Amino acid sequence: MKIAPKSQLLLLDGHSPEDFSESAFLLTEDHASVWQCLVDWAHDAPDAPHLNRQNGGINGLALVGAAGSGKTHLARIWQLRTKSVYLVPEDFSLESLPRLVDQNRYFILDPLTKLSPQAEQNLFHFLGILADLARRHEPHGLLITAPQAPIAWPIALPDLASRLRAMSVVHLPEWRPENLALVLVKFFHDRQIQVNPEVIGYILTHAERSVAALRRVVGDLDELALVQRKPITLALVRDYFKPSGLFEPFA
């Protein structure tokens, strides 16, 4: 893992075929402090020196950021470093929880979404088990990713909401506008597509300047090129952005 200069970046959430390996993960200066916090927390988790007593002694961290900010990529790397287990509260049963925490030390919930009443009960009992283990000096680590801070999480169960809102929070910043060109190059690279600089420049001047919009444009262009059996050239991109083309502004 290394910190890249401002001229480099590769830290993206999203969908296949993106590369989530650690070797593909470069940090801008904006993200360096977030990454270091996560690394330090992972190293400290076994001894839990920063247990939040308001949170029942749970060694937990909420990683918060907008879509495309890098939450999933960071969670994948943390999973490899700590041998974490991904949680699916909708799936596990109360009877399975003791064995789950007995066999594993670190857990990831990526992302936190609206849960059913039963899943909220499952997660609440899971956190209770982690709190009991922490009191016996057997702390475990829990990483949760979400687009919003815990206070805005859609949790109906009051006790669960209170416990989650007491978690420590780390915020991932959004990409600076000057870095979006490199984000766009990354999206093409993930699809094994090479494009000329003028293609990148044209897209940036015609598409919404957001990670989500750029990801959609690249996917559309890839499909269009396959259908027409053409490479992604400036002419094809211009056709895409014509009113009669595939592009739907800010959809």
N, C-alpha and C positions, 0 to 999 in steps of 0.2 A: 504494500500500500504506500502510495506517495502522494504528495500534494502537488498539483499541477500549477504552473503559472497561469495568469489570467488568459493567456492565449490558448489554453487547453481546457477541456472539460468532458466528462462522461459520467453522468450521475442521473439516471432517469428511471422513473417508474414506467409501468406500461405493460405492453402485451408482447407475446412472442412475435417475432423471433429475437427480441432484444437479448443481449448478452449480460447476464447478471453475475458473472464471475468477478472475483476480486481483482484479477489482473486487468479487467476492462474498466475498472473503477478509478477515475481520477477526480480529484476535488479542486474546485476553484477556491480562492481565498475565502470567499463568502461561506463556503461549506466546511472549511477546515476545522473550525471550532466545534461544529456539530459532530463531525466525525470523531474528533478527539474525545469529546464528552461520551460518546457511545462506547468507544474503545476503553476508556478509563472505567466506565461503569461495568462493562463486561469483565474487566480484570478484577474489579472490586466485588463483584456479585457473590463469589463464594464466601467472603468474610462479612459482606453486608455492613460496611462501616457507616453507611448513610441511610439506614433504615428510617422510613418516615413513620414515626410512632402514631401520627394521626391516621395513618393508613393501616393500622393494625400490625405494623412491623413488616409489611410486604415490601420486598425489594423490587419495585416496579418503575418503569419508565414509559412515558407516552411520547412517541415520535410523531410530530404534527407538521403537516405541510400540504400544500395544494397538489392537485393531480399533476404528475410529472416532476415533482420536486425531488424525488429520489428515495422516498420512504421504503418502497418495496425492495429496491436494490440494496439499501443499507440493511434491511431486515434479512435478506438472503445471505449477505456476507456475515452478519452477526450469527445467523443460524449455523453457518459452517464453522465459525470460530468457537462457538460454545456448544455445538452439537444440540442445538435447541430443537424442540418439538413444536410443530404448528398446531394450534388449538382450533377446534371447530365446536363451539359450545352447543350447536344444534345437534351434534352427533353423539357426544359422550354421555354416559349415564352416571348417575350419582354413585352407583356401585363400583364403577370403574375408576373413580377419581383417586382413591388411596393408592391403587397400583400404579396409576399414571405418574403421580408425584414421587412414588418410591423408586421408579425406574428411570426418572429423568430429573434433571436439575434446572433446566432453562426452558422457557416457553415463549412462543410468539403468537400474537393474535393480529393478523394482517389481512385485511383491515378490519377495524371494528365497524360493524354495520348495525342496523336495527335488528334486534334479537326478538325471538318469540318469548312469551312469558316463561316457558319451560327452560329455554336457553339462558335467560337471565338468572333463573334459579340455579342452574348448573354452574354458571360462572361465579355466582355469589358463594356457593358452597366450595368451589375450587379456591377462591381467594381466602376463604376461611381456613382451609387446610394449609395453604401457604403461610398464613399468619400463625397458626399453631406450630408449624415447623420452625418458623423464625424465632418464636418464643423459646423453643428447645435448642436454639443455636444451630439449626439446620436450614439456613435461608436458601431460598430458590430465587431465580430471576424471571421476571415477566416483562416482555416488551410488547407494547400495543401501538399500532400505527393507525392514524385517522387524519382526515382532512381538517378537522377542527379540534380545538382544545377540549379537554374532558368536560368542562362546564357545559358545553354544547352537545355532548354525546346523547343520542336518543335512548336513554335508559329510563324505563318506567318504574322499576323497583327502587324505592327510595334508599334502602340500605346499600344496595349495589352502587347506585349513583354516587352516594356519599363517599364510598370507599375508592371508587375510580377517580373522583375529582380530587382526591388527596394525593394522587400520583405525581411524581416529578414530571415536568414537561420540557421537551426540547423542540424548538421550532426550526424547521428547514426553510430558508429564504427562497423566494421565487427567483427564477433566472433573470439576470439583467438583460436588457434589450440587446446589448452588444454581444452577448453570448449565444443568441438564438441561431445565428448562422452555424455555429458549431453543433448545436442541438440538431439542426436540420441535416447537416452532414452525417451525424451519428445515425439518424433514422434511415437514411439511404444506405449507409454502411451495414446496418443490421440486416438489410435485405440483399446485401451483396450487390449493390448498385453503385456505379461510379457516375457522377454527373459533373459537368463543367461549372466553373464558378459563376458564369452568367445565368445558369439555371437557378442556382442558389439565390443570387441577387434578385432575379425576377420573382421568385416565389415570395421572398421576404417583402417585396414592395407591393404584392397583390393579395397576400393572405393575411388573415388575422394574426397578429404577433403574439401567439400563445403556444405553449407546448402541445396542448390538446389539438389545436387547429393544425399545426404543422404535422403532427402525427397523422391526422386524417388526410391531409393533402398528399403526403408521401404514399399512403396506402392506396388512395385513389389513382395516383399516377402510375404506381406499380401495376394495378389492375388494368388501367387503360393501355399501358405499353404491352402487356401480355395479350390483350384482346386484339390490338392492332399489329402485334408482332413487330414493334419498333422499339428502338432505344429511347430513353427519356432525354429528349433534346429540347432546346429552347422553343422550337416550333411546336412540339407536342404540348409543352407547358402553356404556351400562349393559347393553343386551342382549348386546353382544359379550363382556362380562366375566362374564355369568351362567355357572354351571356347564354349562349346556346350549348355551352360545354357542361361538364359534370359538376363544376364548382358551384357550391351554394354558399354565398357570403355569410360567414359567421354562423353557420348552422350548428 
